[in-house]
Amino acid sequence: MRFIVPSIILVISVIYLILTFNLPESNVGNPTAAMNYPLLIGFTLLGLSVLYIFSEIKDKKKVFTAYKIFSDKELTLKVIIVLVLCLGYTLLFERIGFLISTVLFLGALLFLINGRRKWIMNITVAVLFSFISWYTFAELLSVSLP
C-alpha cells in the first residue's frame, strides 16, 4: 500500500521524460534548448520518486497511516472538487482564454477554501492575481497567452 504513490510518480516521471525526448528541435538558436527545462523537471521528478521509494523501504516496519485522511468525508469531497476544478480549468483555458478561466478557477478554489463569508476577498484576490499574472506575462514579458 505504501508503494502506490511513489510508484505512480516514478511511472509519470518516466513517461514525462520519454515525451520530453520526443519534443521537436527548435528552428532558432540551439536546437535542443527547448527541452532543457523539461528535462530538468523530469530528472528531478525521477530522482525524487526514487528517493521516495527508498524512504518507504527504510520505513517499512513503521505503521502506515497515510490513507486514514480519506476517512474524513468532507476532506475527501474537497479533494475531489479540487481535482474536478483543475480538470475544468484545463478544458476551459484554451476555449475562453487565460484571464477569464483563471479568475473562475481561482475564485472557485478560494470560495471552496474560505467559504462564502469572505466573498469580497475571494473575488478581489482572484481578479487581481489573474490580472497581474496576465499583465506580467502578456504585456511585460511579451508571452502570448490564450
C-alpha positions in Angstrom: 0.0 0.0 0.0 2.8 2.4 0.9 4.5 2.0 -2.5 1.5 3.0 -4.6 2.1 6.8 -4.7 5.9 6.6 -5.3 5.4 4.0 -8.0 2.8 6.2 -9.8 5.2 9.2 -9.5 8.0 7.1 -10.9 5.9 5.9 -13.9 4.7 9.5 -14.6 8.3 10.8 -14.5 9.5 8.1 -16.9 6.6 8.9 -19.3 7.3 12.7 -18.9 11.0 12.1 -19.8 10.1 10.0 -22.8 7.7 12.7 -24.1 10.4 15.3 -23.4 13.0 13.4 -25.5 10.4 13.4 -28.3 10.0 17.2 -28.4 10.8 18.7 -31.8 14.0 20.6 -32.2 14.0 24.3 -32.2 14.5 26.1 -35.5 16.0 29.1 -33.8 19.2 29.1 -31.8 20.2 25.9 -30.0 18.1 23.1 -31.5 17.8 21.2 -28.1 17.3 24.3 -25.9 13.5 23.8 -25.8 14.0 20.5 -23.9 16.4 21.7 -21.2 13.9 22.8 -18.6 11.5 19.9 -19.2 14.5 17.5 -18.8 15.4 19.2 -15.5 11.9 18.8 -14.3 11.7 15.2 -15.5 15.0 14.1 -14.0 14.3 15.9 -10.7 10.9 14.1 -10.5 12.5 10.8 -11.3 15.2 11.3 -8.7 12.7 12.4 -6.0 10.5 9.4 -6.8 13.4 7.0 -6.3 14.3 8.7 -3.0 10.6 8.4 -2.0 10.7 4.7 -2.7 13.9 4.2 -0.7 12.5 6.2 2.2 9.4 3.9 2.1 11.6 0.8 2.1 13.5 2.2 5.0 10.3 2.9 7.0 8.7 -0.4 6.0 8.3 -1.5 9.6 6.5 1.7 10.7 2.8 1.7 10.8 1.4 3.2 7.5 -1.5 5.6 8.2 -1.3 7.9 5.2 -4.7 6.8 3.8 -6.6 7.5 7.1 -7.0 11.0 5.8 -9.6 9.7 3.4 -11.9 8.6 6.2 -12.8 12.3 6.6 -15.7 12.5 4.1 -15.7 16.4 4.0 -11.9 16.5 3.2 -12.3 13.7 0.6 -15.1 15.7 -1.1 -13.0 18.8 -1.1 -10.1 16.9 -2.8 -12.4 15.6 -5.4 -13.9 19.0 -6.0 -10.4 20.5 -6.4 -9.5 17.8 -9.0 -12.7 18.5 -10.9 -11.9 22.2 -10.8 -8.4 21.5 -12.2 -9.8 19.4 -15.0 -12.4 22.2 -15.8 -9.6 24.8 -15.8 -7.6 22.8 -18.3 -10.6 22.3 -20.6 -11.6 26.0 -20.4 -8.2 27.5 -20.7 -7.9 27.4 -24.5 -11.5 28.0 -25.1 -12.2 31.1 -23.1 -8.6 32.3 -22.5 -6.2 32.7 -19.6 -7.8 35.7 -17.9 -11.4 34.6 -17.6 -10.6 30.9 -16.9 -8.0 31.8 -14.2 -10.5 34.2 -12.5 -13.1 31.4 -12.5 -10.7 28.8 -11.3 -9.1 30.8 -8.5 -12.5 32.2 -7.5 -13.9 28.7 -7.2 -10.9 27.5 -5.2 -11.0 30.4 -2.8 -14.7 30.0 -2.2 -14.1 26.3 -1.5 -11.3 27.1 1.0 -12.5 30.3 2.6 -16.3 29.9 2.3 -18.9 32.5 1.3 -18.3 34.8 4.3 -15.1 36.2 2.7 -16.7 36.7 -0.7 -15.2 40.2 -1.2 -11.7 38.9 -0.5 -12.2 35.8 -2.7 -13.3 37.8 -5.7 -10.6 40.5 -5.2 -7.8 38.0 -4.9 -9.0 36.0 -7.9 -9.4 39.1 -10.1 -6.2 40.9 -9.0 -3.9 37.8 -9.2 -5.3 36.8 -12.6 -4.9 40.3 -14.0 -1.4 40.9 -12.6 -0.3 37.5 -13.9 -1.8 38.2 -17.3 -0.3 41.7 -17.4 3.2 40.4 -16.3 3.3 37.7 -19.0 1.4 39.2 -21.8 2.5 42.8 -21.6 5.8 43.0 -19.8 7.3 39.7 -20.9 5.5 39.5 -24.3 4.4 35.9 -23.8 1.4 35.0 -25.8 -1.4 33.7 -23.6 -4.7 32.3 -24.9 
